[in-house]
Amino acid sequence: MKVEKHCPGSVDGKIDESLKEEILKLKKEKGAVIMAHYYQREEIQDLADYIGDSLALAQIAATLDAPMVVMCGVHFMGETVKIISPEKKVLIPDSEAGCSLADSCPDDRFAKFVAEHPDHTVISYVNTSAGVKALTDVLVTSGNALKIVSTFPADEKIIFGPDRNLGAYINNETGRQMLLWDGACHVHEKFSLEKILKMKADHPEAKILVHPECKQPLHVVADKVGSTAALLKYAMDCDADTFIVATESGILHEMRKKCPGKKFLAAPPEEPGCACNECGYMKLNTLEKLRDCLRDEAPEVIVDSEVAAKARRPIERMLELS
């Protein structure tokens, strides 16, 4: 997928201020709240009312009085907000902003897999469609997955989906043998261990930060394995001044804002010359699409009410356990 380096409506990388003013005016007129994931374009993060990971944004949305939420992220994030806050109108700037990880676990195939293992508890990552959530006993995020899985008895039979790397990380940390769905994120799969170690040799003082969606060899060399929020907190609290960051490079913007005296290096992908450490789906959202979304109140995220009711239960269970 092509990744646009600058937002349409910009000149030489500088944002059209009139476009930003138009967005803010529409936001006020509509009584809307703009939320942005850490992986969004910098200009969208800077304009958002709230930034964070997917679950934190959904939880915040549930506490707001605003009748309209614009989720600048990918489609499953908009669905999660809609499931938690069905009374709100939830919009997403680009309906094509999907997720390779969620797409790797179609709900019909996952339903068959679950039916083949009726004695297993189903634990799913929040990076899934509403249909998969509806088939799940409890949801987890990258930040609370280890804690929640650890609340179950050691001999509990568990299906974990859809991310095989996060599941393998939990298995390694807990000694469990969860049955893993064979899915993965196209960004986190492509980081190069060899190039990261070369970068570390060039910057021996650097700390290596790794998202658990990355492959297991990266977990081994990491100074910190954690969610985007956990990696951000580690960088803020750590005395080191240089960090090699193996997750989608959009998080570097917030890291640099929160830690202005520190250096953050994007971990390189295996393929030379590609922007594989950027999620093309996340970057589909632009300021122009955000403006159009607010103006037209579309695309709107709709979740079938029966599916939403089933999907809400594992979300509530997660909140109880975490």
C-alpha positions as CSV (number, residue, x, y, z in Angstrom):
1,M,0.0,0.0,0.0
2,K,1.3,3.4,-0.9
3,V,2.1,5.7,2.0
4,E,1.6,9.4,1.5
5,K,4.4,11.3,3.3
6,H,2.6,14.5,3.5
7,C,-1.1,15.3,4.0
8,P,-3.0,16.4,0.9
9,G,-3.6,20.1,1.3
10,S,0.0,20.8,2.4
11,V,2.7,22.6,0.6
12,D,6.2,21.4,0.9
13,G,5.2,19.5,4.0
14,K,3.7,22.6,5.7
15,I,0.1,22.2,6.7
16,D,-2.5,24.6,5.2
17,E,-3.6,26.5,8.3
18,S,-7.0,27.3,6.7
19,L,-7.7,23.6,6.5
20,K,-7.0,23.2,10.2
21,E,-9.2,26.2,11.0
22,E,-12.0,24.6,8.9
23,I,-11.7,21.3,10.8
24,L,-11.8,23.1,14.2
25,K,-14.8,25.1,13.1
26,L,-16.7,22.0,11.9
27,K,-15.8,20.2,15.1
28,K,-17.3,23.0,17.2
29,E,-20.4,23.2,15.1
30,K,-21.0,19.4,15.3
31,G,-20.2,19.1,18.9
32,A,-17.6,16.4,17.9
33,V,-14.6,15.0,19.6
34,I,-11.5,14.0,17.5
35,M,-9.6,11.0,18.7
36,A,-6.3,9.8,17.1
37,H,-4.2,6.7,17.6
38,Y,-0.5,7.1,18.2
39,Y,0.1,5.7,14.7
40,Q,-1.7,8.5,12.9
41,R,0.0,11.2,10.9
42,E,1.7,13.9,13.0
43,E,-0.7,16.6,11.8
44,I,-3.7,14.6,12.9
45,Q,-2.2,13.8,16.3
46,D,-1.5,17.5,16.8
47,L,-5.1,18.4,16.0
48,A,-6.8,15.7,18.0
49,D,-8.6,16.2,21.4
50,Y,-7.2,12.9,22.6
51,I,-4.5,10.6,21.5
52,G,-3.7,7.1,22.7
53,D,-4.0,3.4,22.0
54,S,-7.2,1.8,20.7
55,L,-8.7,0.7,24.0
56,A,-7.8,3.9,25.9
57,L,-9.5,6.0,23.2
58,A,-12.6,3.8,23.4
59,Q,-12.7,4.1,27.2
60,I,-12.4,7.9,27.0
61,A,-15.1,8.1,24.3
62,A,-17.5,6.3,26.7
63,T,-17.0,9.0,29.3
64,L,-17.7,12.0,27.0
65,D,-21.0,13.8,26.6
66,A,-20.2,14.6,22.9
67,P,-22.8,13.2,20.5
68,M,-20.2,12.6,17.8
69,V,-16.8,10.9,17.8
70,V,-14.3,11.0,14.9
71,M,-11.9,8.1,15.3
72,C,-8.7,8.8,13.4
73,G,-7.4,5.2,13.3
74,V,-8.5,2.0,11.6
75,H,-11.9,0.5,11.3
76,F,-11.9,-1.9,14.2
77,M,-11.1,1.1,16.5
78,G,-14.2,2.8,15.3
79,E,-16.2,-0.4,15.9
80,T,-14.9,-0.6,19.5
81,V,-16.0,2.9,20.2
82,K,-19.4,2.2,18.7
83,I,-19.8,-1.0,20.8
84,I,-18.9,0.7,24.0
85,S,-20.9,3.9,23.2
86,P,-23.8,2.8,20.9
87,E,-25.7,6.1,21.4
88,K,-22.9,8.1,19.8
89,K,-22.4,8.8,16.1
90,V,-19.0,7.4,15.3
91,L,-17.2,8.5,12.2
92,I,-13.9,7.4,10.6
93,P,-12.2,9.7,7.9
94,D,-11.5,6.8,5.5
95,S,-13.6,3.7,5.4
96,E,-10.7,1.8,3.7
97,A,-8.5,2.2,6.7
98,G,-8.5,-1.5,7.7
99,C,-6.1,-3.6,9.7
100,S,-3.9,-6.4,8.3
101,L,-4.1,-8.2,11.7
102,A,-7.9,-8.0,12.0
103,D,-8.2,-9.0,8.3
104,S,-6.0,-12.1,9.1
105,C,-8.9,-13.4,11.2
106,P,-12.2,-13.5,9.3
107,D,-15.1,-14.1,11.7
108,D,-16.5,-17.1,9.7
109,R,-13.2,-18.9,9.8
110,F,-12.6,-18.0,13.4
111,A,-16.1,-19.3,14.3
112,K,-15.3,-22.7,12.8
113,F,-11.9,-22.8,14.6
114,V,-13.7,-22.0,17.9
115,A,-16.3,-24.7,17.2
116,E,-13.6,-27.3,16.7
117,H,-12.3,-26.6,20.2
118,P,-15.5,-26.3,22.4
119,D,-13.6,-27.0,25.6
120,H,-11.3,-23.9,25.2
121,T,-11.7,-20.4,26.6
122,V,-11.5,-17.8,23.8
123,I,-9.2,-14.8,24.4
124,S,-8.9,-12.3,21.6
125,Y,-6.8,-9.3,21.0
126,V,-8.8,-6.0,20.7
127,N,-7.3,-5.7,17.1
128,T,-10.2,-7.7,15.7
129,S,-13.6,-7.2,14.0
130,A,-16.8,-6.9,16.0
131,G,-17.7,-10.3,14.6
132,V,-14.6,-11.9,16.2
133,K,-15.2,-10.0,19.4
134,A,-18.7,-11.5,19.5
135,L,-17.1,-15.0,19.5
136,T,-14.8,-14.2,22.4
137,D,-15.0,-14.8,26.1
138,V,-12.6,-12.0,27.1
139,L,-10.7,-9.4,25.1
140,V,-7.1,-8.2,25.8
141,T,-4.8,-5.4,24.7
142,S,-1.1,-5.6,24.2
143,G,-0.8,-3.7,27.5
144,N,-3.0,-6.0,29.7
145,A,-2.8,-9.4,27.8
146,L,-0.1,-10.9,30.0
147,K,-2.0,-9.8,33.2
148,I,-5.4,-11.1,32.0
149,V,-4.1,-14.4,30.8
150,S,-2.4,-14.9,34.1
151,T,-5.7,-14.7,35.9
152,F,-6.8,-18.0,34.4
153,P,-5.7,-21.4,35.9
154,A,-2.3,-22.6,34.5
155,D,-4.1,-25.7,33.0
156,E,-6.9,-23.7,31.4
157,K,-7.3,-24.6,27.7
158,I,-7.2,-21.3,25.8
159,I,-7.5,-20.2,22.2
160,F,-5.6,-16.9,21.6
161,G,-6.2,-14.9,18.5
162,P,-5.4,-13.4,16.2
163,D,-1.8,-12.4,16.8
164,R,0.6,-15.3,16.9
165,N,3.5,-13.2,18.0
166,L,1.7,-11.7,21.0
167,G,0.4,-15.1,21.8
168,A,3.9,-16.7,21.6
169,Y,5.2,-13.9,23.9
170,I,2.6,-14.7,26.5
171,N,3.2,-18.4,26.2
172,N,7.0,-17.8,26.7
173,E,6.4,-15.6,29.7
174,T,3.8,-17.8,31.4
175,G,4.9,-21.3,30.3
176,R,1.4,-21.9,28.9
177,Q,0.5,-23.6,25.7
178,M,-2.3,-21.5,24.4
179,L,-3.6,-22.6,21.0
180,L,-2.7,-19.7,18.7
181,W,-4.6,-18.4,15.7
182,D,-2.1,-17.8,12.8
183,G,-2.4,-14.1,12.3
184,A,0.0,-11.2,12.4
185,C,0.4,-7.4,11.8
186,H,2.2,-6.7,8.5
187,V,4.2,-3.8,10.0
188,H,5.4,-5.6,13.1
189,E,6.3,-8.8,11.2
190,K,8.8,-6.9,9.0
191,F,11.3,-5.5,11.4
192,S,14.9,-6.7,10.7
193,L,16.7,-8.2,13.7
194,E,20.0,-8.0,11.9
195,K,19.5,-4.3,11.1
196,I,18.4,-3.5,14.6
197,L,21.5,-5.1,16.0
198,K,23.6,-3.1,13.5
199,M,21.8,0.0,14.7
200,K,22.5,-1.0,18.3
201,A,26.2,-1.4,17.5
202,D,26.3,2.1,16.1
203,H,24.4,3.4,19.2
204,P,25.6,1.1,22.0
205,E,24.0,3.3,24.6
206,A,20.5,3.0,23.0
207,K,17.7,1.0,24.6
208,I,15.7,-1.2,22.3
209,L,11.9,-0.9,22.6
210,V,9.8,-3.7,21.0
211,H,6.1,-4.1,20.6
212,P,4.9,-7.7,21.4
213,E,3.4,-8.0,18.0
214,C,7.0,-8.3,16.7
215,K,8.6,-11.7,16.2
216,Q,10.1,-13.5,19.1
217,P,13.8,-12.9,18.3
218,L,13.1,-9.1,18.8
219,H,11.6,-9.8,22.2
220,V,14.9,-11.5,23.2
221,V,17.1,-8.4,22.4
222,A,14.6,-5.9,23.8
223,D,15.2,-3.8,26.8
224,K,11.5,-3.3,27.0
225,V,8.6,-5.3,25.4
226,G,5.3,-3.5,25.7
227,S,2.3,-1.7,24.2
228,T,2.7,1.7,22.5
229,A,1.6,3.3,25.8
230,A,4.0,1.2,27.8
231,L,6.9,1.9,25.5
232,L,6.1,5.6,25.7
233,K,6.1,5.5,29.5
234,Y,9.4,3.5,29.6
235,A,11.0,6.2,27.4
236,M,9.8,8.9,29.7
237,D,11.0,7.2,32.8
238,C,14.3,5.8,31.6
239,D,17.6,7.7,32.1
240,A,18.8,6.7,28.6
241,D,18.9,9.4,25.9
242,T,18.7,7.2,22.8
243,F,16.0,4.6,21.9
244,I,15.5,2.2,19.0
245,V,11.8,1.8,18.6
246,A,10.4,-1.4,16.9
247,T,6.7,-0.5,16.4
248,E,4.8,1.7,13.9
249,S,6.9,4.8,13.5
250,G,3.9,7.2,14.2
251,I,4.6,6.8,18.0
252,L,7.9,8.6,17.6
253,H,6.1,11.9,17.3
254,E,4.6,11.6,20.7
255,M,7.8,10.2,22.2
256,R,9.7,13.2,20.9
257,K,7.1,15.6,22.2
258,K,7.1,14.0,25.7
259,C,10.9,13.6,25.8
260,P,12.4,16.6,23.9
261,G,16.0,15.9,25.0
262,K,16.0,12.3,23.8
263,K,16.7,10.7,20.5
264,F,14.3,8.1,19.0
265,L,15.3,6.0,16.0
266,A,12.8,4.0,14.0
267,A,13.7,0.4,13.8
268,P,14.4,-0.6,10.2
269,P,12.4,-3.1,8.2
270,E,13.9,-6.1,6.4
271,E,13.1,-4.8,2.9
272,P,15.6,-2.0,2.0
273,G,14.1,1.3,0.9
274,C,10.5,0.6,1.9
275,A,8.3,2.4,4.4
276,C,7.3,-0.9,6.0
277,N,7.6,0.5,9.5
278,E,4.6,2.7,8.6
279,C,1.1,1.4,8.5
280,G,-0.4,2.3,5.2
281,Y,-3.9,1.8,6.5
282,M,-3.3,4.3,9.4
283,K,-1.8,6.8,7.0
284,L,-4.9,6.7,4.8
285,N,-6.5,9.2,7.1
286,T,-5.5,12.8,6.2
287,L,-6.6,16.3,7.2
288,E,-8.7,16.7,4.1
289,K,-10.5,13.4,4.7
290,L,-11.0,14.5,8.4
291,R,-12.5,17.8,7.2
292,D,-14.8,16.0,4.7
293,C,-15.8,13.5,7.4
294,L,-16.9,16.2,9.8
295,R,-18.7,18.2,7.0
296,D,-20.6,15.2,5.6
297,E,-20.9,13.1,8.8
298,A,-19.6,10.1,6.9
299,P,-18.3,7.5,6.6
300,E,-20.2,6.4,9.7
301,V,-19.3,3.2,11.7
302,I,-22.3,0.9,12.0
303,V,-22.3,-2.3,14.1
304,D,-25.2,-4.7,14.0
305,S,-27.0,-4.4,17.4
306,E,-27.0,-8.1,18.1
307,V,-23.3,-8.4,17.2
308,A,-22.5,-5.4,19.3
309,A,-24.4,-6.8,22.4
310,K,-22.3,-10.0,22.1
311,A,-19.1,-8.1,21.5
312,R,-19.7,-5.8,24.5
313,R,-19.5,-8.7,27.0
314,P,-15.8,-9.7,26.4
315,I,-14.9,-6.0,26.6
316,E,-16.6,-5.6,30.0
317,R,-14.9,-8.8,31.2
318,M,-11.6,-7.4,30.2
319,L,-12.2,-4.3,32.2
320,E,-13.2,-6.3,35.2
321,L,-10.0,-8.5,35.0
322,S,-7.6,-5.6,34.4
